[in-house]
């Protein structure tokens, strides 16, 4: 039996799953906890897709993510709009804070 590399069957490695780490601060953490890992496509996706995934994972997520004044950061930069999220990037949601 020939066990040379040319004779051995090629192993097809399944692509590793891609994730975005999501952090929650303020009142929004009451719904989601401190963090979650969301599966995203290897090429990335829109922030709204990440939010939709969170809403699927958590029954009350839609209410928390539409809170007035909610801020979002991607890769530690505050963002506005439906930005692109790449695998491995950190996404954070911040509820409005009061105080002084």
Secondary structure in CASP SS format (residue, H / E / C, confidence):
PFRMAT SS
TARGET T0000
AUTHOR 0000-0000-0000
METHOD secondary structure of the structure
MODEL  1
X C 1.00
X C 1.00
X C 1.00
X C 1.00
X C 1.00
X C 1.00
X C 1.00
X C 1.00
X C 1.00
X C 1.00
X C 1.00
X C 1.00
X C 1.00
X C 1.00
X C 1.00
X C 1.00
X C 1.00
X E 1.00
X E 1.00
X E 1.00
X E 1.00
X E 1.00
X E 1.00
X E 1.00
X E 1.00
X C 1.00
X C 1.00
X H 1.00
X H 1.00
X H 1.00
X H 1.00
X H 1.00
X C 1.00
X C 1.00
X E 1.00
X E 1.00
X E 1.00
X E 1.00
X E 1.00
X E 1.00
X C 1.00
X C 1.00
X C 1.00
X C 1.00
X E 1.00
X E 1.00
X H 1.00
X H 1.00
X H 1.00
X H 1.00
X H 1.00
X H 1.00
X H 1.00
X H 1.00
X H 1.00
X H 1.00
X H 1.00
X C 1.00
X C 1.00
X C 1.00
X H 1.00
X H 1.00
X H 1.00
X H 1.00
X H 1.00
X C 1.00
X C 1.00
X C 1.00
X C 1.00
X C 1.00
X E 1.00
X E 1.00
X E 1.00
X E 1.00
X C 1.00
X C 1.00
X E 1.00
X E 1.00
X E 1.00
X C 1.00
X C 1.00
X C 1.00
X C 1.00
X E 1.00
X E 1.00
X C 1.00
X C 1.00
X C 1.00
X C 1.00
X E 1.00
X E 1.00
X E 1.00
X E 1.00
X E 1.00
X C 1.00
X C 1.00
X C 1.00
X C 1.00
X C 1.00
X C 1.00
END
